[in-house]
Amino acid sequence: MTDFEQKVLNLVRRIPRGKITTYQILALKLGKKTLCRAVGNALNKNQNLIKTPCHRVVKSNGRVGNYRLGLAKKVKLLQNEGISIKGEKIADFFSYLYKF
């Protein structure tokens, strides 16, 4: 795992239960808005989905986005944390948003 990937996973571990952040916010926190895809690639390499809750990272448009265990599992995990989802979007997106 690269230093960048480790930094991504370390940030994701800081997202509180019941909150979400975006690929873009993580990329900005790491210094460059254009790193969104690299953030997603790093999350795809996450080997410990419990220690590093990458299901809490969503798209900037409020869509739930991809997850290694599938969209339905990601939605269920988010809902279990009290996050409201309508269709494939976070309802009341900004109330759940964590910005570091």
Jmol script that loads the backbone (N, CA, C; Angstrom):
load data "model"
ATOM      1  N   MET A   1       0.850  -1.176   0.000  1.00  0.00           N
ATOM      2  CA  MET A   1       0.000   0.000   0.000  1.00  0.00           C
ATOM      3  C   MET A   1       0.899   1.245   0.000  1.00  0.00           C
ATOM      4  N   THR A   2       0.548   2.199  -0.835  1.00  0.00           N
ATOM      5  CA  THR A   2       1.352   3.422  -0.937  1.00  0.00           C
ATOM      6  C   THR A   2       1.083   4.347   0.250  1.00  0.00           C
ATOM      7  N   ASP A   3       1.938   5.327   0.413  1.00  0.00           N
ATOM      8  CA  ASP A   3       1.770   6.325   1.464  1.00  0.00           C
ATOM      9  C   ASP A   3       0.443   7.069   1.277  1.00  0.00           C
ATOM     10  N   PHE A   4       0.128   7.418   0.035  1.00  0.00           N
ATOM     11  CA  PHE A   4      -1.129   8.108  -0.267  1.00  0.00           C
ATOM     12  C   PHE A   4      -2.323   7.245   0.147  1.00  0.00           C
ATOM     13  N   GLU A   5      -2.305   5.974  -0.236  1.00  0.00           N
ATOM     14  CA  GLU A   5      -3.415   5.080   0.096  1.00  0.00           C
ATOM     15  C   GLU A   5      -3.579   4.952   1.607  1.00  0.00           C
ATOM     16  N   GLN A   6      -2.473   4.873   2.318  1.00  0.00           N
ATOM     17  CA  GLN A   6      -2.530   4.781   3.776  1.00  0.00           C
ATOM     18  C   GLN A   6      -3.126   6.052   4.380  1.00  0.00           C
ATOM     19  N   LYS A   7      -2.785   7.199   3.821  1.00  0.00           N
ATOM     20  CA  LYS A   7      -3.349   8.471   4.297  1.00  0.00           C
ATOM     21  C   LYS A   7      -4.861   8.506   4.091  1.00  0.00           C
ATOM     22  N   VAL A   8      -5.322   8.005   2.948  1.00  0.00           N
ATOM     23  CA  VAL A   8      -6.762   7.944   2.678  1.00  0.00           C
ATOM     24  C   VAL A   8      -7.450   7.098   3.745  1.00  0.00           C
ATOM     25  N   LEU A   9      -6.930   5.904   3.982  1.00  0.00           N
ATOM     26  CA  LEU A   9      -7.554   5.001   4.952  1.00  0.00           C
ATOM     27  C   LEU A   9      -7.523   5.595   6.362  1.00  0.00           C
ATOM     28  N   ASN A  10      -6.449   6.265   6.714  1.00  0.00           N
ATOM     29  CA  ASN A  10      -6.373   6.908   8.032  1.00  0.00           C
ATOM     30  C   ASN A  10      -7.443   7.983   8.189  1.00  0.00           C
ATOM     31  N   LEU A  11      -7.676   8.760   7.141  1.00  0.00           N
ATOM     32  CA  LEU A  11      -8.732   9.777   7.193  1.00  0.00           C
ATOM     33  C   LEU A  11     -10.110   9.137   7.340  1.00  0.00           C
ATOM     34  N   VAL A  12     -10.350   8.079   6.595  1.00  0.00           N
ATOM     35  CA  VAL A  12     -11.661   7.415   6.626  1.00  0.00           C
ATOM     36  C   VAL A  12     -11.958   6.872   8.024  1.00  0.00           C
ATOM     37  N   ARG A  13     -10.943   6.427   8.729  1.00  0.00           N
ATOM     38  CA  ARG A  13     -11.138   5.925  10.095  1.00  0.00           C
ATOM     39  C   ARG A  13     -11.637   7.015  11.043  1.00  0.00           C
ATOM     40  N   ARG A  14     -11.464   8.263  10.680  1.00  0.00           N
ATOM     41  CA  ARG A  14     -11.888   9.391  11.525  1.00  0.00           C
ATOM     42  C   ARG A  14     -13.349   9.790  11.310  1.00  0.00           C
ATOM     43  N   ILE A  15     -13.994   9.260  10.281  1.00  0.00           N
ATOM     44  CA  ILE A  15     -15.395   9.620  10.006  1.00  0.00           C
ATOM     45  C   ILE A  15     -16.277   8.969  11.076  1.00  0.00           C
ATOM     46  N   PRO A  16     -17.015   9.758  11.834  1.00  0.00           N
ATOM     47  CA  PRO A  16     -17.847   9.182  12.898  1.00  0.00           C
ATOM     48  C   PRO A  16     -19.012   8.361  12.349  1.00  0.00           C
ATOM     49  N   ARG A  17     -19.446   7.425  13.152  1.00  0.00           N
ATOM     50  CA  ARG A  17     -20.638   6.637  12.835  1.00  0.00           C
ATOM     51  C   ARG A  17     -21.810   7.600  12.638  1.00  0.00           C
ATOM     52  N   GLY A  18     -22.608   7.358  11.611  1.00  0.00           N
ATOM     53  CA  GLY A  18     -23.757   8.215  11.339  1.00  0.00           C
ATOM     54  C   GLY A  18     -23.431   9.446  10.518  1.00  0.00           C
ATOM     55  N   LYS A  19     -22.187   9.540  10.052  1.00  0.00           N
ATOM     56  CA  LYS A  19     -21.758  10.650   9.197  1.00  0.00           C
ATOM     57  C   LYS A  19     -21.180  10.087   7.905  1.00  0.00           C
ATOM     58  N   ILE A  20     -21.131  10.927   6.894  1.00  0.00           N
ATOM     59  CA  ILE A  20     -20.534  10.555   5.611  1.00  0.00           C
ATOM     60  C   ILE A  20     -19.605  11.680   5.174  1.00  0.00           C
ATOM     61  N   THR A  21     -18.712  11.356   4.269  1.00  0.00           N
ATOM     62  CA  THR A  21     -17.912  12.370   3.605  1.00  0.00           C
ATOM     63  C   THR A  21     -17.855  11.993   2.135  1.00  0.00           C
ATOM     64  N   THR A  22     -17.198  12.805   1.343  1.00  0.00           N
ATOM     65  CA  THR A  22     -17.151  12.537  -0.098  1.00  0.00           C
ATOM     66  C   THR A  22     -15.724  12.246  -0.553  1.00  0.00           C
ATOM     67  N   TYR A  23     -15.643  11.630  -1.720  1.00  0.00           N
ATOM     68  CA  TYR A  23     -14.335  11.386  -2.339  1.00  0.00           C
ATOM     69  C   TYR A  23     -13.624  12.726  -2.532  1.00  0.00           C
ATOM     70  N   GLN A  24     -14.381  13.738  -2.922  1.00  0.00           N
ATOM     71  CA  GLN A  24     -13.801  15.056  -3.172  1.00  0.00           C
ATOM     72  C   GLN A  24     -13.271  15.707  -1.892  1.00  0.00           C
ATOM     73  N   ILE A  25     -14.010  15.607  -0.810  1.00  0.00           N
ATOM     74  CA  ILE A  25     -13.536  16.169   0.459  1.00  0.00           C
ATOM     75  C   ILE A  25     -12.243  15.487   0.885  1.00  0.00           C
ATOM     76  N   LEU A  26     -12.188  14.173   0.740  1.00  0.00           N
ATOM     77  CA  LEU A  26     -10.952  13.455   1.074  1.00  0.00           C
ATOM     78  C   LEU A  26      -9.806  13.912   0.179  1.00  0.00           C
ATOM     79  N   ALA A  27     -10.076  14.050  -1.113  1.00  0.00           N
ATOM     80  CA  ALA A  27      -9.040  14.497  -2.053  1.00  0.00           C
ATOM     81  C   ALA A  27      -8.538  15.891  -1.679  1.00  0.00           C
ATOM     82  N   LEU A  28      -9.455  16.789  -1.356  1.00  0.00           N
ATOM     83  CA  LEU A  28      -9.067  18.145  -0.950  1.00  0.00           C
ATOM     84  C   LEU A  28      -8.251  18.122   0.340  1.00  0.00           C
ATOM     85  N   LYS A  29      -8.658  17.286   1.270  1.00  0.00           N
ATOM     86  CA  LYS A  29      -7.930  17.162   2.537  1.00  0.00           C
ATOM     87  C   LYS A  29      -6.501  16.670   2.292  1.00  0.00           C
ATOM     88  N   LEU A  30      -6.336  15.876   1.239  1.00  0.00           N
ATOM     89  CA  LEU A  30      -5.013  15.353   0.891  1.00  0.00           C
ATOM     90  C   LEU A  30      -4.263  16.266  -0.070  1.00  0.00           C
ATOM     91  N   GLY A  31      -4.868  17.419  -0.390  1.00  0.00           N
ATOM     92  CA  GLY A  31      -4.132  18.438  -1.115  1.00  0.00           C
ATOM     93  C   GLY A  31      -4.503  18.714  -2.551  1.00  0.00           C
ATOM     94  N   LYS A  32      -5.400  17.918  -3.144  1.00  0.00           N
ATOM     95  CA  LYS A  32      -5.708  18.150  -4.551  1.00  0.00           C
ATOM     96  C   LYS A  32      -7.084  17.603  -4.916  1.00  0.00           C
ATOM     97  N   LYS A  33      -7.944  18.486  -5.377  1.00  0.00           N
ATOM     98  CA  LYS A  33      -9.311  18.111  -5.754  1.00  0.00           C
ATOM     99  C   LYS A  33      -9.338  17.036  -6.841  1.00  0.00           C
ATOM    100  N   THR A  34      -8.331  17.013  -7.685  1.00  0.00           N
ATOM    101  CA  THR A  34      -8.312  16.074  -8.814  1.00  0.00           C
ATOM    102  C   THR A  34      -7.960  14.644  -8.410  1.00  0.00           C
ATOM    103  N   LEU A  35      -7.747  14.392  -7.138  1.00  0.00           N
ATOM    104  CA  LEU A  35      -7.370  13.053  -6.680  1.00  0.00           C
ATOM    105  C   LEU A  35      -8.568  12.170  -6.320  1.00  0.00           C
ATOM    106  N   CYS A  36      -9.773  12.582  -6.684  1.00  0.00           N
ATOM    107  CA  CYS A  36     -10.979  11.826  -6.313  1.00  0.00           C
ATOM    108  C   CYS A  36     -10.915  10.366  -6.754  1.00  0.00           C
ATOM    109  N   ARG A  37     -10.514  10.129  -7.969  1.00  0.00           N
ATOM    110  CA  ARG A  37     -10.437   8.755  -8.474  1.00  0.00           C
ATOM    111  C   ARG A  37      -9.379   7.958  -7.705  1.00  0.00           C
ATOM    112  N   ALA A  38      -8.261   8.595  -7.392  1.00  0.00           N
ATOM    113  CA  ALA A  38      -7.206   7.929  -6.617  1.00  0.00           C
ATOM    114  C   ALA A  38      -7.710   7.576  -5.217  1.00  0.00           C
ATOM    115  N   VAL A  39      -8.541   8.435  -4.639  1.00  0.00           N
ATOM    116  CA  VAL A  39      -9.150   8.144  -3.341  1.00  0.00           C
ATOM    117  C   VAL A  39     -10.017   6.888  -3.461  1.00  0.00           C
ATOM    118  N   GLY A  40     -10.848   6.833  -4.488  1.00  0.00           N
ATOM    119  CA  GLY A  40     -11.689   5.658  -4.707  1.00  0.00           C
ATOM    120  C   GLY A  40     -10.874   4.393  -4.897  1.00  0.00           C
ATOM    121  N   ASN A  41      -9.790   4.490  -5.637  1.00  0.00           N
ATOM    122  CA  ASN A  41      -8.917   3.329  -5.845  1.00  0.00           C
ATOM    123  C   ASN A  41      -8.297   2.871  -4.531  1.00  0.00           C
ATOM    124  N   ALA A  42      -7.910   3.816  -3.694  1.00  0.00           N
ATOM    125  CA  ALA A  42      -7.352   3.462  -2.386  1.00  0.00           C
ATOM    126  C   ALA A  42      -8.396   2.747  -1.530  1.00  0.00           C
ATOM    127  N   LEU A  43      -9.622   3.239  -1.557  1.00  0.00           N
ATOM    128  CA  LEU A  43     -10.690   2.611  -0.778  1.00  0.00           C
ATOM    129  C   LEU A  43     -10.985   1.205  -1.280  1.00  0.00           C
ATOM    130  N   ASN A  44     -10.837   0.995  -2.561  1.00  0.00           N
ATOM    131  CA  ASN A  44     -11.061  -0.331  -3.139  1.00  0.00           C
ATOM    132  C   ASN A  44     -10.038  -1.351  -2.637  1.00  0.00           C
ATOM    133  N   LYS A  45      -8.897  -0.876  -2.162  1.00  0.00           N
ATOM    134  CA  LYS A  45      -7.851  -1.762  -1.633  1.00  0.00           C
ATOM    135  C   LYS A  45      -7.995  -1.999  -0.129  1.00  0.00           C
ATOM    136  N   ASN A  46      -8.989  -1.387   0.479  1.00  0.00           N
ATOM    137  CA  ASN A  46      -9.214  -1.526   1.918  1.00  0.00           C
ATOM    138  C   ASN A  46      -9.444  -2.996   2.269  1.00  0.00           C
ATOM    139  N   GLN A  47      -8.590  -3.532   3.116  1.00  0.00           N
ATOM    140  CA  GLN A  47      -8.684  -4.940   3.505  1.00  0.00           C
ATOM    141  C   GLN A  47      -9.478  -5.165   4.791  1.00  0.00           C
ATOM    142  N   ASN A  48      -9.768  -4.099   5.526  1.00  0.00           N
ATOM    143  CA  ASN A  48     -10.489  -4.241   6.784  1.00  0.00           C
ATOM    144  C   ASN A  48     -11.677  -3.280   6.796  1.00  0.00           C
ATOM    145  N   LEU A  49     -12.805  -3.762   6.315  1.00  0.00           N
ATOM    146  CA  LEU A  49     -13.983  -2.916   6.148  1.00  0.00           C
ATOM    147  C   LEU A  49     -14.616  -2.487   7.472  1.00  0.00           C
ATOM    148  N   ILE A  50     -14.259  -3.151   8.566  1.00  0.00           N
ATOM    149  CA  ILE A  50     -14.785  -2.753   9.871  1.00  0.00           C
ATOM    150  C   ILE A  50     -13.908  -1.655  10.470  1.00  0.00           C
ATOM    151  N   LYS A  51     -12.606  -1.858  10.470  1.00  0.00           N
ATOM    152  CA  LYS A  51     -11.674  -0.860  11.021  1.00  0.00           C
ATOM    153  C   LYS A  51     -11.680   0.421  10.193  1.00  0.00           C
ATOM    154  N   THR A  52     -11.812   0.270   8.886  1.00  0.00           N
ATOM    155  CA  THR A  52     -11.799   1.412   7.972  1.00  0.00           C
ATOM    156  C   THR A  52     -13.133   1.450   7.230  1.00  0.00           C
ATOM    157  N   PRO A  53     -14.120   2.178   7.765  1.00  0.00           N
ATOM    158  CA  PRO A  53     -15.494   2.147   7.243  1.00  0.00           C
ATOM    159  C   PRO A  53     -15.678   2.944   5.946  1.00  0.00           C
ATOM    160  N   CYS A  54     -15.148   2.408   4.863  1.00  0.00           N
ATOM    161  CA  CYS A  54     -15.194   3.140   3.591  1.00  0.00           C
ATOM    162  C   CYS A  54     -16.617   3.269   3.039  1.00  0.00           C
ATOM    163  N   HIS A  55     -17.582   2.559   3.630  1.00  0.00           N
ATOM    164  CA  HIS A  55     -18.976   2.739   3.204  1.00  0.00           C
ATOM    165  C   HIS A  55     -19.470   4.149   3.522  1.00  0.00           C
ATOM    166  N   ARG A  56     -18.746   4.875   4.368  1.00  0.00           N
ATOM    167  CA  ARG A  56     -19.130   6.241   4.738  1.00  0.00           C
ATOM    168  C   ARG A  56     -18.659   7.284   3.730  1.00  0.00           C
ATOM    169  N   VAL A  57     -18.018   6.853   2.657  1.00  0.00           N
ATOM    170  CA  VAL A  57     -17.554   7.776   1.619  1.00  0.00           C
ATOM    171  C   VAL A  57     -18.512   7.678   0.438  1.00  0.00           C
ATOM    172  N   VAL A  58     -19.079   8.821   0.055  1.00  0.00           N
ATOM    173  CA  VAL A  58     -20.081   8.868  -1.007  1.00  0.00           C
ATOM    174  C   VAL A  58     -19.685   9.912  -2.050  1.00  0.00           C
ATOM    175  N   LYS A  59     -20.460   9.985  -3.103  1.00  0.00           N
ATOM    176  CA  LYS A  59     -20.194  10.960  -4.164  1.00  0.00           C
ATOM    177  C   LYS A  59     -20.644  12.363  -3.739  1.00  0.00           C
ATOM    178  N   SER A  60     -20.027  13.361  -4.320  1.00  0.00           N
ATOM    179  CA  SER A  60     -20.345  14.761  -3.990  1.00  0.00           C
ATOM    180  C   SER A  60     -21.766  15.158  -4.365  1.00  0.00           C
ATOM    181  N   ASN A  61     -22.385  14.431  -5.283  1.00  0.00           N
ATOM    182  CA  ASN A  61     -23.756  14.736  -5.685  1.00  0.00           C
ATOM    183  C   ASN A  61     -24.791  14.065  -4.779  1.00  0.00           C
ATOM    184  N   GLY A  62     -24.314  13.412  -3.715  1.00  0.00           N
ATOM    185  CA  GLY A  62     -25.215  12.762  -2.775  1.00  0.00           C
ATOM    186  C   GLY A  62     -25.508  11.311  -3.080  1.00  0.00           C
ATOM    187  N   ARG A  63     -25.089  10.842  -4.242  1.00  0.00           N
ATOM    188  CA  ARG A  63     -25.288   9.430  -4.575  1.00  0.00           C
ATOM    189  C   ARG A  63     -24.390   8.566  -3.697  1.00  0.00           C
ATOM    190  N   VAL A  64     -24.892   7.397  -3.366  1.00  0.00           N
ATOM    191  CA  VAL A  64     -24.171   6.491  -2.478  1.00  0.00           C
ATOM    192  C   VAL A  64     -22.835   6.062  -3.086  1.00  0.00           C
ATOM    193  N   GLY A  65     -22.803   5.739  -4.349  1.00  0.00           N
ATOM    194  CA  GLY A  65     -21.548   5.353  -4.995  1.00  0.00           C
ATOM    195  C   GLY A  65     -21.225   3.880  -4.836  1.00  0.00           C
ATOM    196  N   ASN A  66     -20.061   3.515  -5.309  1.00  0.00           N
ATOM    197  CA  ASN A  66     -19.644   2.111  -5.336  1.00  0.00           C
ATOM    198  C   ASN A  66     -19.167   1.623  -3.970  1.00  0.00           C
ATOM    199  N   TYR A  67     -19.156   0.292  -3.848  1.00  0.00           N
ATOM    200  CA  TYR A  67     -18.678  -0.367  -2.635  1.00  0.00           C
ATOM    201  C   TYR A  67     -18.271  -1.773  -3.019  1.00  0.00           C
ATOM    202  N   ARG A  68     -17.185  -2.233  -2.447  1.00  0.00           N
ATOM    203  CA  ARG A  68     -16.664  -3.549  -2.827  1.00  0.00           C
ATOM    204  C   ARG A  68     -17.680  -4.675  -2.608  1.00  0.00           C
ATOM    205  N   LEU A  69     -18.516  -4.557  -1.592  1.00  0.00           N
ATOM    206  CA  LEU A  69     -19.514  -5.591  -1.310  1.00  0.00           C
ATOM    207  C   LEU A  69     -20.853  -5.324  -1.990  1.00  0.00           C
ATOM    208  N   GLY A  70     -20.906  -4.301  -2.828  1.00  0.00           N
ATOM    209  CA  GLY A  70     -22.113  -4.000  -3.587  1.00  0.00           C
ATOM    210  C   GLY A  70     -22.914  -2.838  -3.016  1.00  0.00           C
ATOM    211  N   LEU A  71     -23.694  -2.244  -3.883  1.00  0.00           N
ATOM    212  CA  LEU A  71     -24.504  -1.075  -3.532  1.00  0.00           C
ATOM    213  C   LEU A  71     -25.505  -1.383  -2.421  1.00  0.00           C
ATOM    214  N   ALA A  72     -26.197  -2.517  -2.517  1.00  0.00           N
ATOM    215  CA  ALA A  72     -27.214  -2.858  -1.517  1.00  0.00           C
ATOM    216  C   ALA A  72     -26.602  -2.964  -0.122  1.00  0.00           C
ATOM    217  N   LYS A  73     -25.422  -3.544  -0.022  1.00  0.00           N
ATOM    218  CA  LYS A  73     -24.743  -3.676   1.276  1.00  0.00           C
ATOM    219  C   LYS A  73     -24.343  -2.301   1.817  1.00  0.00           C
ATOM    220  N   LYS A  74     -23.847  -1.424   0.939  1.00  0.00           N
ATOM    221  CA  LYS A  74     -23.457  -0.076   1.367  1.00  0.00           C
ATOM    222  C   LYS A  74     -24.669   0.689   1.884  1.00  0.00           C
ATOM    223  N   VAL A  75     -25.773   0.615   1.169  1.00  0.00           N
ATOM    224  CA  VAL A  75     -27.010   1.281   1.597  1.00  0.00           C
ATOM    225  C   VAL A  75     -27.438   0.755   2.963  1.00  0.00           C
ATOM    226  N   LYS A  76     -27.410  -0.549   3.139  1.00  0.00           N
ATOM    227  CA  LYS A  76     -27.827  -1.152   4.409  1.00  0.00           C
ATOM    228  C   LYS A  76     -26.928  -0.703   5.564  1.00  0.00           C
ATOM    229  N   LEU A  77     -25.619  -0.675   5.337  1.00  0.00           N
ATOM    230  CA  LEU A  77     -24.688  -0.221   6.374  1.00  0.00           C
ATOM    231  C   LEU A  77     -24.961   1.230   6.765  1.00  0.00           C
ATOM    232  N   LEU A  78     -25.173   2.083   5.774  1.00  0.00           N
ATOM    233  CA  LEU A  78     -25.460   3.491   6.052  1.00  0.00           C
ATOM    234  C   LEU A  78     -26.782   3.644   6.801  1.00  0.00           C
ATOM    235  N   GLN A  79     -27.794   2.928   6.373  1.00  0.00           N
ATOM    236  CA  GLN A  79     -29.091   2.997   7.049  1.00  0.00           C
ATOM    237  C   GLN A  79     -28.993   2.491   8.486  1.00  0.00           C
ATOM    238  N   ASN A  80     -28.186   1.452   8.709  1.00  0.00           N
ATOM    239  CA  ASN A  80     -27.988   0.936  10.067  1.00  0.00           C
ATOM    240  C   ASN A  80     -27.330   1.966  10.981  1.00  0.00           C
ATOM    241  N   GLU A  81     -26.651   2.941  10.394  1.00  0.00           N
ATOM    242  CA  GLU A  81     -26.027   4.016  11.165  1.00  0.00           C
ATOM    243  C   GLU A  81     -26.952   5.226  11.297  1.00  0.00           C
ATOM    244  N   GLY A  82     -28.176   5.098  10.797  1.00  0.00           N
ATOM    245  CA  GLY A  82     -29.154   6.169  10.935  1.00  0.00           C
ATOM    246  C   GLY A  82     -29.186   7.159   9.792  1.00  0.00           C
ATOM    247  N   ILE A  83     -28.483   6.861   8.722  1.00  0.00           N
ATOM    248  CA  ILE A  83     -28.450   7.758   7.568  1.00  0.00           C
ATOM    249  C   ILE A  83     -29.622   7.430   6.656  1.00  0.00           C
ATOM    250  N   SER A  84     -30.406   8.439   6.334  1.00  0.00           N
ATOM    251  CA  SER A  84     -31.584   8.268   5.493  1.00  0.00           C
ATOM    252  C   SER A  84     -31.197   8.287   4.017  1.00  0.00           C
ATOM    253  N   ILE A  85     -31.682   7.290   3.288  1.00  0.00           N
ATOM    254  CA  ILE A  85     -31.372   7.165   1.864  1.00  0.00           C
ATOM    255  C   ILE A  85     -32.671   7.001   1.093  1.00  0.00           C
ATOM    256  N   LYS A  86     -32.797   7.779   0.029  1.00  0.00           N
ATOM    257  CA  LYS A  86     -33.956   7.668  -0.865  1.00  0.00           C
ATOM    258  C   LYS A  86     -33.436   7.345  -2.247  1.00  0.00           C
ATOM    259  N   GLY A  87     -33.843   6.204  -2.771  1.00  0.00           N
ATOM    260  CA  GLY A  87     -33.276   5.736  -4.029  1.00  0.00           C
ATOM    261  C   GLY A  87     -31.830   5.369  -3.772  1.00  0.00           C
ATOM    262  N   GLU A  88     -30.948   5.981  -4.487  1.00  0.00           N
ATOM    263  CA  GLU A  88     -29.515   5.755  -4.265  1.00  0.00           C
ATOM    264  C   GLU A  88     -28.829   7.031  -3.781  1.00  0.00           C
ATOM    265  N   LYS A  89     -29.622   7.941  -3.179  1.00  0.00           N
ATOM    266  CA  LYS A  89     -29.064   9.220  -2.721  1.00  0.00           C
ATOM    267  C   LYS A  89     -29.262   9.391  -1.221  1.00  0.00           C
ATOM    268  N   ILE A  90     -28.309  10.094  -0.615  1.00  0.00           N
ATOM    269  CA  ILE A  90     -28.414  10.436   0.797  1.00  0.00           C
ATOM    270  C   ILE A  90     -29.464  11.539   0.929  1.00  0.00           C
ATOM    271  N   ALA A  91     -30.509  11.277   1.709  1.00  0.00           N
ATOM    272  CA  ALA A  91     -31.529  12.297   1.967  1.00  0.00           C
ATOM    273  C   ALA A  91     -30.955  13.286   2.980  1.00  0.00           C
ATOM    274  N   ASP A  92     -31.220  14.559   2.804  1.00  0.00           N
ATOM    275  CA  ASP A  92     -30.707  15.596   3.701  1.00  0.00           C
ATOM    276  C   ASP A  92     -29.182  15.485   3.831  1.00  0.00           C
ATOM    277  N   PHE A  93     -28.557  15.380   2.675  1.00  0.00           N
ATOM    278  CA  PHE A  93     -27.119  15.137   2.512  1.00  0.00           C
ATOM    279  C   PHE A  93     -26.248  15.954   3.468  1.00  0.00           C
ATOM    280  N   PHE A  94     -26.466  17.262   3.520  1.00  0.00           N
ATOM    281  CA  PHE A  94     -25.572  18.135   4.293  1.00  0.00           C
ATOM    282  C   PHE A  94     -25.680  17.930   5.801  1.00  0.00           C
ATOM    283  N   SER A  95     -26.789  17.398   6.271  1.00  0.00           N
ATOM    284  CA  SER A  95     -26.910  17.161   7.713  1.00  0.00           C
ATOM    285  C   SER A  95     -26.029  15.998   8.171  1.00  0.00           C
ATOM    286  N   TYR A  96     -25.651  15.124   7.249  1.00  0.00           N
ATOM    287  CA  TYR A  96     -24.804  13.979   7.584  1.00  0.00           C
ATOM    288  C   TYR A  96     -23.334  14.200   7.214  1.00  0.00           C
ATOM    289  N   LEU A  97     -23.055  15.287   6.530  1.00  0.00           N
ATOM    290  CA  LEU A  97     -21.728  15.501   5.951  1.00  0.00           C
ATOM    291  C   LEU A  97     -20.677  15.824   7.013  1.00  0.00           C
ATOM    292  N   TYR A  98     -19.572  15.098   6.949  1.00  0.00           N
ATOM    293  CA  TYR A  98     -18.426  15.306   7.840  1.00  0.00           C
ATOM    294  C   TYR A  98     -17.290  15.883   7.009  1.00  0.00           C
ATOM    295  N   LYS A  99     -16.752  17.025   7.441  1.00  0.00           N
ATOM    296  CA  LYS A  99     -15.743  17.728   6.636  1.00  0.00           C
ATOM    297  C   LYS A  99     -14.348  17.753   7.249  1.00  0.00           C
ATOM    298  N   PHE A 100     -14.123  17.072   8.337  1.00  0.00           N
ATOM    299  CA  PHE A 100     -12.819  17.053   9.011  1.00  0.00           C
ATOM    300  C   PHE A 100     -12.561  18.400   9.602  1.00  0.00           C
TER     301      PHE A 100
END
end "model"
wireframe off; spacefill off
backbone 0.3
color backbone group
